[in-house]
Amino acid sequence: MQVSTYLKISVGVAVVTIALKTLAWWLTGSVGLLSDAMESLVNVAGASFALAMVTLAARPPDEEHPYGHHKAEYFSSGFEGVLILVAALAIVYAAVKRLLHPEPLEALGPGLALSVLSSVLNGVLAWAMLRKAREHHSMALEADARHLFTDVWTSAGVVGGLIAVHFTGWLWLDPVLAIAVALNIVREALSLLKRSADGLMDHALDPQDQARIEQTLRRFDSPQVRFDHVTTRRAGQRRFVDLHLHLPADWPLGRAAAMRGEVERALMAAVPGLRATIQLLSFDVEAHVDERHGETTS
């Protein structure tokens, strides 16, 4: 399935889990279950926005965006991080009110059963989405999957806490648990925001991909072939490498172009989906990069 298909499924599952968790809260009156339902509401908004950004990222380059729209996915994870922060504040507000004015909980059995069912749905979907995100290097899908895993752990904590309330009679455990849930999802939100900002600043490729690139280039090393200024970056699902290929000055243009093409094909085979930009230079020419302006001079 495509990335967009997983996100559509995520929206549908989020709507179902909201219904289940809202019913669980209505049956029990637990502010902990209310906080769990509010986080699922964020799932709907986050998955919907992620779907929109993935659709935008898939658009081909145009005159205003000659390198494509791939970075749109990073806005998705940033947006979802902000939504999670807002949800956390709302949870803390409701929990503090309940902490000051405790209320007895009712129908815990059916409420907990509904919460467990929604967690199973989220867990299965999150596992499948995370595998797909790693396969396609999709930041939007990974952010949504990690948020769903957070939701699963949140629900597990809430269920455990409410079981403790049932056996101890300590009503204050319910709002305290809700506050703990809020703090946990704040941590996840900050992680998403950091990853989003990191991606917008052209992060280097993963160490595994960089190692494959280095290994591929070493195959071509010889007294007549040299590489330098190898830099990599990610933009959404796209991966790029820029490098200088030094060859003897007396090589014919056709031979030099053939070598360049061979290196490019080898890199693309080693890292599927990689876009390589290779600048040809004479073996005795050193290129220098002006880091302030991103310009290359010889």
The 8 nearest C-alpha neighbors of each residue, nearest first, counted from 0:
[[1, 4, 2, 5, 3, 131, 128, 6],
 [0, 2, 4, 3, 5, 131, 6, 135],
 [3, 1, 5, 4, 6, 0, 140, 131],
 [2, 4, 6, 1, 5, 50, 7, 53],
 [5, 3, 7, 1, 6, 2, 0, 8],
 [6, 4, 8, 2, 7, 3, 9, 128],
 [5, 7, 9, 3, 8, 4, 50, 46],
 [8, 6, 4, 10, 9, 5, 3, 11],
 [7, 9, 5, 11, 6, 10, 12, 4],
 [10, 8, 6, 12, 7, 11, 13, 5],
 [11, 9, 13, 7, 43, 8, 12, 46],
 [10, 12, 8, 14, 13, 9, 7, 15],
 [13, 11, 15, 9, 14, 10, 8, 16],
 [12, 14, 16, 10, 15, 11, 43, 42],
 [13, 15, 17, 11, 12, 16, 10, 18],
 [16, 14, 12, 18, 13, 17, 19, 11],
 [17, 15, 19, 117, 13, 18, 14, 20],
 [18, 16, 14, 20, 15, 19, 36, 39],
 [17, 19, 15, 21, 16, 20, 22, 14],
 [20, 18, 16, 22, 17, 21, 113, 23],
 [21, 19, 23, 36, 17, 22, 18, 114],
 [22, 20, 24, 18, 23, 19, 36, 17],
 [21, 23, 25, 19, 20, 24, 18, 26],
 [22, 24, 110, 20, 26, 21, 25, 113],
 [25, 23, 21, 28, 32, 27, 22, 33],
 [24, 26, 22, 23, 28, 27, 21, 29],
 [25, 27, 23, 24, 106, 110, 28, 22],
 [28, 26, 105, 106, 24, 104, 29, 107],
 [27, 29, 24, 25, 104, 26, 30, 105],
 [30, 28, 31, 27, 32, 24, 104, 33],
 [31, 29, 33, 32, 174, 34, 94, 28],
 [30, 32, 177, 34, 29, 33, 173, 157],
 [31, 33, 35, 24, 29, 34, 30, 36],
 [32, 34, 30, 36, 31, 35, 24, 37],
 [35, 33, 37, 31, 90, 32, 36, 30],
 [34, 36, 32, 38, 33, 37, 154, 31],
 [37, 35, 33, 20, 39, 38, 34, 17],
 [38, 36, 40, 34, 39, 35, 33, 86],
 [37, 39, 41, 35, 40, 36, 86, 34],
 [40, 38, 42, 36, 41, 37, 17, 13],
 [41, 39, 37, 42, 38, 43, 17, 36],
 [40, 42, 38, 39, 44, 43, 45, 82],
 [43, 41, 39, 45, 40, 44, 46, 13],
 [44, 42, 10, 46, 40, 41, 13, 45],
 [43, 45, 47, 41, 42, 46, 48, 40],
 [44, 46, 79, 42, 48, 47, 43, 41],
 [45, 47, 49, 43, 48, 44, 10, 42],
 [48, 46, 50, 44, 49, 45, 43, 10],
 [47, 49, 51, 45, 50, 46, 75, 44],
 [50, 48, 46, 75, 52, 51, 47, 139],
 [51, 49, 47, 53, 48, 52, 6, 3],
 [50, 52, 48, 54, 49, 53, 55, 47],
 [53, 51, 55, 49, 54, 72, 71, 50],
 [54, 52, 56, 50, 55, 51, 72, 49],
 [53, 55, 51, 57, 52, 56, 50, 58],
 [54, 56, 52, 53, 57, 58, 51, 68],
 [57, 55, 69, 68, 53, 71, 58, 54],
 [58, 56, 54, 55, 53, 59, 69, 68],
 [57, 59, 55, 56, 68, 60, 54, 67],
 [60, 58, 67, 57, 61, 68, 56, 66],
 [61, 59, 67, 65, 64, 66, 58, 68],
 [62, 60, 64, 65, 63, 59, 67, 66],
 [61, 63, 64, 65, 60, 66, 67, 59],
 [62, 64, 61, 65, 60, 66, 67, 68],
 [63, 65, 61, 67, 66, 60, 62, 68],
 [66, 64, 60, 61, 67, 62, 63, 68],
 [67, 65, 64, 60, 68, 61, 69, 59],
 [66, 68, 60, 64, 65, 69, 59, 61],
 [69, 67, 56, 70, 71, 58, 55, 64],
 [68, 70, 56, 235, 71, 234, 67, 236],
 [71, 69, 235, 234, 72, 73, 68, 199],
 [70, 72, 73, 69, 56, 52, 74, 68],
 [73, 71, 139, 75, 70, 52, 74, 235],
 [74, 72, 195, 75, 76, 71, 70, 77],
 [75, 73, 77, 72, 71, 76, 78, 195],
 [74, 76, 49, 78, 72, 73, 77, 139],
 [75, 77, 79, 73, 78, 142, 74, 139],
 [78, 76, 192, 80, 74, 195, 75, 79],
 [79, 77, 75, 81, 80, 76, 74, 82],
 [78, 80, 45, 82, 76, 81, 77, 75],
 [79, 81, 188, 77, 83, 78, 191, 82],
 [82, 80, 84, 78, 83, 79, 85, 77],
 [83, 81, 79, 85, 84, 80, 41, 86],
 [82, 84, 86, 80, 81, 85, 188, 87],
 [85, 83, 87, 81, 86, 82, 185, 188],
 [86, 84, 82, 88, 87, 83, 81, 89],
 [85, 87, 83, 89, 84, 88, 90, 82],
 [88, 86, 181, 90, 84, 85, 89, 83],
 [89, 87, 91, 85, 90, 86, 92, 84],
 [88, 90, 86, 92, 87, 91, 93, 85],
 [89, 91, 87, 93, 34, 88, 92, 94],
 [90, 92, 94, 88, 178, 89, 93, 95],
 [91, 93, 89, 95, 90, 94, 88, 96],
 [94, 92, 90, 96, 91, 95, 89, 97],
 [93, 95, 174, 91, 97, 96, 92, 177],
 [94, 96, 98, 92, 97, 93, 91, 99],
 [97, 95, 99, 93, 94, 98, 100, 92],
 [96, 98, 100, 94, 101, 99, 95, 174],
 [99, 97, 95, 96, 100, 174, 101, 171],
 [98, 100, 96, 97, 95, 101, 94, 171],
 [99, 101, 97, 98, 96, 102, 95, 171],
 [102, 100, 97, 98, 99, 170, 171, 103],
 [101, 103, 104, 100, 170, 97, 28, 29],
 [104, 102, 105, 170, 101, 28, 29, 27],
 [103, 105, 27, 28, 29, 102, 107, 106],
 [104, 106, 27, 107, 26, 103, 28, 29],
 [107, 105, 27, 108, 26, 109, 110, 104],
 [106, 108, 110, 105, 27, 109, 111, 104],
 [107, 109, 111, 110, 106, 112, 105, 27],
 [110, 108, 112, 111, 107, 106, 113, 23],
 [111, 109, 23, 107, 113, 112, 108, 26],
 [110, 112, 114, 108, 113, 109, 107, 115],
 [113, 111, 109, 115, 114, 110, 116, 108],
 [112, 114, 116, 110, 111, 115, 19, 23],
 [113, 115, 111, 117, 112, 116, 20, 118],
 [116, 114, 118, 112, 117, 113, 111, 119],
 [117, 115, 113, 119, 118, 114, 112, 120],
 [116, 118, 16, 120, 114, 119, 115, 121],
 [119, 117, 115, 121, 151, 120, 116, 122],
 [118, 120, 122, 116, 117, 121, 123, 115],
 [121, 119, 117, 118, 123, 122, 124, 116],
 [122, 120, 118, 124, 119, 123, 125, 147],
 [121, 123, 119, 125, 124, 120, 118, 151],
 [124, 122, 126, 120, 125, 121, 119, 127],
 [123, 125, 121, 127, 122, 126, 128, 120],
 [124, 126, 144, 128, 122, 127, 123, 147],
 [127, 125, 129, 123, 124, 128, 122, 130],
 [126, 128, 124, 130, 125, 129, 131, 123],
 [129, 127, 125, 131, 130, 126, 144, 132],
 [128, 130, 132, 126, 131, 144, 127, 141],
 [131, 129, 127, 133, 128, 132, 134, 126],
 [130, 132, 134, 128, 129, 133, 135, 127],
 [133, 131, 137, 129, 141, 135, 136, 140],
 [134, 132, 136, 130, 131, 135, 129, 137],
 [133, 135, 131, 132, 136, 130, 137, 129],
 [134, 136, 132, 137, 133, 131, 236, 2],
 [137, 135, 236, 133, 132, 134, 138, 235],
 [138, 136, 132, 236, 135, 140, 139, 141],
 [137, 139, 141, 140, 72, 142, 235, 136],
 [140, 138, 72, 142, 141, 137, 49, 75],
 [139, 141, 143, 132, 137, 142, 138, 144],
 [140, 142, 144, 138, 132, 143, 139, 129],
 [143, 141, 139, 145, 140, 144, 76, 138],
 [142, 144, 146, 140, 141, 145, 147, 46],
 [145, 143, 125, 141, 147, 146, 142, 129],
 [146, 144, 148, 142, 147, 143, 141, 149],
 [145, 147, 149, 143, 144, 148, 142, 150],
 [146, 148, 150, 144, 149, 145, 125, 121],
 [149, 147, 151, 145, 150, 146, 125, 122],
 [150, 148, 146, 152, 147, 151, 153, 145],
 [149, 151, 147, 153, 148, 152, 154, 146],
 [152, 150, 148, 118, 154, 153, 149, 122],
 [153, 151, 155, 149, 154, 150, 156, 148],
 [154, 152, 150, 156, 151, 155, 180, 149],
 [153, 155, 157, 151, 156, 152, 158, 150],
 [156, 154, 152, 158, 153, 157, 159, 151],
 [155, 157, 159, 153, 154, 158, 160, 152],
 [158, 156, 154, 160, 159, 155, 31, 161],
 [159, 157, 155, 161, 160, 156, 154, 111],
 [160, 158, 156, 162, 157, 161, 155, 163],
 [159, 161, 163, 157, 162, 158, 156, 164],
 [162, 160, 164, 163, 158, 159, 157, 165],
 [161, 163, 165, 159, 160, 164, 158, 166],
 [162, 164, 160, 161, 166, 165, 167, 159],
 [165, 163, 161, 168, 167, 169, 162, 166],
 [164, 166, 162, 163, 168, 167, 161, 107],
 [165, 167, 163, 164, 168, 162, 169, 161],
 [168, 166, 164, 169, 165, 163, 170, 162],
 [167, 169, 164, 165, 170, 166, 163, 171],
 [170, 168, 164, 167, 171, 172, 165, 163],
 [171, 169, 172, 168, 173, 164, 101, 103],
 [170, 172, 173, 169, 174, 98, 175, 101],
 [173, 171, 175, 170, 174, 169, 176, 164],
 [172, 174, 176, 171, 175, 31, 170, 177],
 [175, 173, 94, 177, 176, 98, 172, 171],
 [176, 174, 178, 172, 177, 173, 179, 171],
 [175, 177, 179, 173, 174, 178, 172, 180],
 [176, 178, 31, 174, 180, 175, 179, 94],
 [177, 179, 181, 175, 180, 91, 176, 94],
 [180, 178, 176, 182, 181, 177, 183, 175],
 [179, 181, 177, 183, 178, 182, 153, 176],
 [180, 182, 87, 178, 184, 179, 183, 90],
 [183, 181, 185, 179, 180, 184, 178, 186],
 [182, 184, 180, 186, 185, 181, 179, 187],
 [183, 185, 187, 186, 181, 182, 188, 180],
 [186, 184, 188, 182, 187, 183, 84, 181],
 [185, 187, 184, 183, 189, 188, 190, 182],
 [186, 188, 184, 190, 185, 189, 191, 183],
 [189, 187, 80, 185, 191, 190, 186, 83],
 [188, 190, 192, 186, 191, 187, 193, 185],
 [189, 191, 187, 193, 188, 192, 194, 186],
 [192, 190, 188, 194, 80, 193, 189, 76],
 [193, 191, 77, 195, 189, 190, 194, 80],
 [192, 194, 190, 196, 195, 191, 197, 189],
 [195, 193, 197, 191, 192, 196, 198, 190],
 [194, 196, 73, 192, 198, 77, 197, 193],
 [197, 195, 199, 193, 198, 194, 192, 200],
 [198, 196, 194, 200, 195, 199, 193, 202],
 [197, 199, 195, 200, 196, 202, 201, 194],
 [198, 200, 196, 197, 201, 195, 73, 70],
 [199, 201, 198, 197, 202, 196, 195, 234],
 [202, 200, 232, 198, 199, 233, 203, 234],
 [201, 203, 232, 198, 233, 200, 197, 204],
 [202, 204, 232, 231, 233, 201, 205, 230],
 [205, 203, 232, 231, 233, 208, 209, 206],
 [204, 206, 208, 207, 209, 203, 210, 202],
 [207, 205, 209, 208, 210, 204, 203, 211],
 [208, 206, 210, 205, 209, 211, 204, 212],
 [209, 207, 211, 210, 205, 206, 204, 212],
 [210, 208, 206, 212, 211, 207, 204, 213],
 [209, 211, 213, 207, 208, 212, 206, 214],
 [212, 210, 214, 208, 209, 213, 215, 269],
 [213, 211, 209, 215, 210, 214, 216, 266],
 [212, 214, 210, 216, 215, 211, 209, 217],
 [213, 215, 211, 217, 212, 216, 210, 218],
 [216, 214, 212, 213, 218, 217, 211, 266],
 [215, 217, 213, 218, 219, 214, 212, 220],
 [216, 218, 220, 214, 219, 215, 213, 212],
 [219, 217, 216, 215, 220, 214, 221, 213],
 [218, 220, 217, 216, 221, 224, 215, 262],
 [221, 219, 217, 224, 218, 225, 216, 222],
 [220, 222, 224, 223, 219, 225, 218, 217],
 [221, 223, 224, 220, 225, 246, 247, 282],
 [222, 224, 221, 246, 247, 225, 282, 220],
 [225, 223, 221, 246, 220, 245, 222, 219],
 [224, 226, 245, 220, 244, 223, 246, 227],
 [227, 225, 244, 243, 245, 242, 224, 228],
 [226, 228, 243, 229, 242, 225, 244, 245],
 [229, 227, 242, 243, 230, 226, 241, 288],
 [230, 228, 242, 227, 241, 231, 240, 243],
 [231, 229, 241, 240, 228, 242, 232, 203],
 [232, 230, 240, 203, 239, 204, 241, 229],
 [231, 233, 203, 239, 202, 204, 201, 238],
 [232, 234, 238, 202, 201, 237, 204, 203],
 [235, 233, 70, 237, 69, 236, 238, 201],
 [234, 236, 69, 70, 237, 72, 233, 137],
 [235, 237, 136, 137, 234, 135, 69, 238],
 [238, 236, 234, 235, 233, 69, 239, 272],
 [239, 237, 233, 273, 232, 274, 234, 236],
 [238, 240, 274, 232, 231, 273, 275, 233],
 [239, 241, 231, 275, 230, 276, 274, 232],
 [242, 240, 276, 230, 229, 275, 277, 231],
 [243, 241, 229, 277, 228, 227, 278, 230],
 [242, 244, 278, 227, 226, 277, 228, 279],
 [243, 245, 226, 279, 278, 225, 280, 277],
 [246, 244, 282, 280, 225, 281, 224, 279],
 [245, 247, 282, 281, 224, 223, 248, 280],
 [248, 246, 282, 249, 250, 281, 223, 245],
 [247, 249, 281, 250, 246, 282, 283, 280],
 [250, 248, 247, 251, 246, 281, 252, 282],
 [249, 251, 248, 247, 255, 254, 252, 246],
 [252, 250, 254, 253, 255, 249, 248, 256],
 [253, 251, 255, 254, 256, 250, 257, 249],
 [252, 254, 256, 251, 255, 257, 250, 258],
 [253, 255, 257, 251, 256, 252, 258, 250],
 [254, 256, 252, 258, 257, 253, 259, 251],
 [257, 255, 259, 253, 258, 254, 252, 260],
 [256, 258, 254, 260, 259, 255, 253, 261],
 [259, 257, 261, 255, 260, 256, 262, 254],
 [258, 260, 256, 262, 257, 261, 263, 255],
 [261, 259, 263, 257, 258, 262, 264, 256],
 [260, 262, 258, 264, 263, 259, 257, 265],
 [263, 261, 265, 259, 260, 264, 266, 258],
 [262, 264, 260, 266, 261, 265, 259, 275],
 [265, 263, 267, 261, 266, 262, 268, 260],
 [264, 266, 268, 262, 263, 267, 269, 261],
 [267, 265, 269, 263, 268, 264, 270, 262],
 [266, 268, 264, 270, 273, 271, 269, 265],
 [267, 269, 265, 266, 270, 271, 264, 273],
 [268, 270, 266, 267, 211, 265, 271, 212],
 [271, 269, 267, 268, 273, 266, 272, 208],
 [272, 270, 267, 273, 268, 269, 266, 274],
 [271, 273, 270, 267, 274, 238, 237, 268],
 [272, 274, 238, 267, 271, 239, 270, 275],
 [273, 275, 239, 238, 240, 272, 276, 267],
 [276, 274, 240, 239, 241, 263, 277, 273],
 [275, 277, 241, 240, 242, 278, 274, 239],
 [278, 276, 242, 243, 241, 275, 279, 244],
 [277, 279, 243, 244, 242, 280, 276, 241],
 [280, 278, 244, 245, 243, 277, 281, 246],
 [281, 279, 245, 244, 282, 246, 284, 278],
 [280, 282, 248, 246, 245, 284, 283, 247],
 [281, 283, 245, 246, 247, 284, 280, 248],
 [282, 284, 281, 285, 247, 248, 245, 280],
 [285, 283, 281, 282, 280, 286, 297, 245],
 [284, 286, 297, 287, 283, 282, 280, 281],
 [287, 285, 297, 296, 295, 284, 288, 243],
 [286, 288, 296, 295, 297, 285, 289, 294],
 [287, 289, 295, 294, 290, 296, 293, 286],
 [288, 290, 294, 293, 291, 292, 295, 287],
 [291, 289, 293, 292, 288, 294, 295, 287],
 [292, 290, 289, 293, 294, 288, 295, 287],
 [291, 293, 294, 290, 289, 288, 295, 296],
 [294, 292, 290, 289, 291, 288, 295, 296],
 [295, 293, 289, 292, 288, 296, 290, 291],
 [296, 294, 288, 287, 289, 286, 293, 297],
 [297, 295, 287, 286, 288, 294, 289, 285],
 [296, 286, 285, 287, 284, 295, 288, 280]]
